[in-house]
């Protein structure tokens, strides 16, 4: 994917998730089948917690990125390779391995505020990505807590997939809700 395609996908996938979240009833927003399945409120909190550090990272001067995290020593993986790598790592990850990315439940009253925060994160992120040269997305790296070192391009691929993954999780969870 080109930088512009990545930006478009980031906007599309996150807007679809925001629209989905904003369309839920209070019962659906709060519903969780069990302690291992997150409610939609937790899904949105997790996505906010995942996108917020990216905004900070993309604001950093490139020299600071290089000094703090290093440079890529291999080509970027494709979108499909990134998704496969994430799914493999996720299957082996313990349930309590999320650390700071562990979601908290948000109240239904916080739903709009949460959606607005996520939308703000994505708007900031896409504006920051615009400032990068295409080749810089393959040059600089960031740490991912589960997958390890990723190029900026791979991290953006992950972010595109991640929101869709959590929307799908929420939709599967809500199939069990008896209204």
C-alpha positions in Angstrom: 0.0 0.0 0.0 1.2 3.5 -0.7 1.2 6.2 2.0 -2.0 7.7 0.5 -3.8 4.3 0.5 -2.7 3.7 4.1 -4.2 7.1 5.1 -7.4 6.3 3.3 -7.7 2.9 4.9 -7.0 4.3 8.4 -9.8 6.9 8.0 -12.2 4.4 6.5 -11.7 1.6 9.0 -11.7 3.8 12.0 -14.8 5.8 10.8 -16.6 2.5 10.3 -15.8 1.5 13.9 -16.9 4.9 15.2 -20.1 4.7 13.3 -20.7 1.2 14.6 -19.9 2.2 18.3 -22.2 5.3 18.0 -25.0 3.1 16.7 -25.1 0.8 19.7 -27.8 0.9 22.4 -26.7 1.3 26.0 -27.3 -2.4 26.6 -25.2 -3.4 23.6 -22.4 -0.9 24.4 -22.1 -2.4 27.9 -22.7 -6.1 27.0 -20.0 -8.7 27.6 -20.6 -12.4 27.3 -18.0 -13.2 29.9 -14.8 -12.0 31.6 -12.7 -13.0 28.6 -14.9 -11.2 26.0 -14.7 -7.4 26.0 -17.7 -5.1 25.8 -17.9 -2.6 23.0 -17.0 0.0 25.6 -13.8 -1.9 26.3 -13.1 -2.3 22.6 -13.2 1.4 21.9 -11.0 2.1 25.0 -8.4 -0.4 23.7 -8.4 1.2 20.3 -7.9 4.7 21.8 -5.1 3.3 24.0 -3.5 1.8 20.8 -3.7 4.9 18.6 -2.7 7.5 21.2 1.0 6.4 21.4 1.2 6.4 17.6 0.2 10.1 17.5 3.0 10.8 19.9 5.5 8.7 17.9 4.7 10.3 14.6 5.1 13.7 16.2 8.7 12.9 17.1 11.5 14.2 15.0 12.9 11.5 12.7 16.3 11.8 14.3 14.7 11.1 17.7 12.8 8.1 16.3 16.1 6.7 15.0 18.0 7.4 18.2 15.3 5.9 20.5 14.2 2.9 18.4 16.7 2.4 15.6 16.3 1.9 11.9 14.9 -1.0 9.9 17.3 -3.7 8.9 14.9 -5.4 6.5 12.1 -4.4 4.1 8.6 -3.8 5.4 6.3 -6.8 5.4 3.2 -6.6 3.3 -0.2 -6.0 4.8 -1.1 -9.6 4.6 2.2 -10.7 6.2 1.7 -8.2 9.0 -1.8 -9.6 9.7 -0.6 -13.2 9.7 2.3 -12.3 12.1 -0.1 -10.5 14.4 -2.6 -13.4 14.4 0.2 -15.9 15.1 1.5 -13.8 18.0 -1.9 -13.1 19.4 -2.8 -16.9 19.5 0.2 -17.5 21.7 -0.2 -14.4 23.9 -1.4 -14.9 27.5 -4.7 -13.1 28.3 -3.0 -10.8 30.9 -0.2 -9.6 28.5 -1.8 -6.3 27.5 -0.3 -4.1 30.3 -1.1 -0.4 29.6 -3.3 -1.4 26.7 -5.7 -3.3 28.9 -9.1 -1.6 28.4 -11.4 -0.2 31.0 -15.1 -0.1 30.7 -16.4 3.2 29.7 -19.9 4.3 30.6 -22.6 4.8 27.9 -22.4 8.5 28.7 -18.8 8.5 27.7 -19.5 6.9 24.3 -19.6 10.2 22.3 -16.5 11.5 24.1 -14.7 8.2 23.4 -15.7 8.3 19.7 -14.6 11.9 19.5 -11.2 11.0 21.0 -10.6 8.2 18.6 -11.6 10.4 15.7 -9.2 13.1 16.9 -6.4 10.5 17.2 -6.9 9.3 13.6 -7.2 12.8 12.2 -3.9 13.8 13.9 -2.2 10.6 12.9 -3.2 10.9 9.2 -2.0 14.5 9.1 1.3 13.4 10.6 1.7 10.5 8.2 1.2 13.0 5.3 4.4 14.7 6.4 6.5 11.5 5.9 8.2 10.6 2.7 7.1 7.2 1.3 10.5 5.7 1.9 10.6 7.0 5.5 7.7 4.6 6.4 10.1 1.7 5.6 13.2 3.3 7.3 12.1 4.0 10.9 10.8 1.5 13.4 8.6 1.4 16.5 8.2 -1.2 19.1 5.0 -3.2 19.3 4.3 -4.8 22.7 3.3 -8.2 21.1 4.9 -8.3 17.7 8.2 -6.6 18.3 10.0 -4.1 16.1 7.9 -2.8 13.2 8.6 -0.3 10.5 6.3 2.7 10.5 4.5 1.2 7.5 3.9 -2.1 9.3 2.7 -0.2 12.4 0.1 1.6 10.2 -0.9 -1.7 8.6 -1.4 -3.1 12.1 -3.5 -0.1 13.1 -5.7 -0.6 10.1 -6.2 -4.3 10.8 -6.4 -3.8 14.6 -9.5 -1.6 14.5 -11.3 -4.0 12.1 -10.3 -7.0 14.3 -11.8 -5.4 17.4 -15.0 -4.3 15.6 -15.5 -7.9 14.4 -14.8 -9.1 18.0 -17.5 -6.8 19.3 -20.0 -7.8 16.6 -19.4 -11.5 17.4 -19.9 -10.8 21.1 -23.1 -9.0 20.4 -24.5 -11.9 18.4 -24.9 -13.5 21.9 -27.0 -10.7 23.3 -30.6 -11.6 23.5 -32.7 -8.4 23.0 
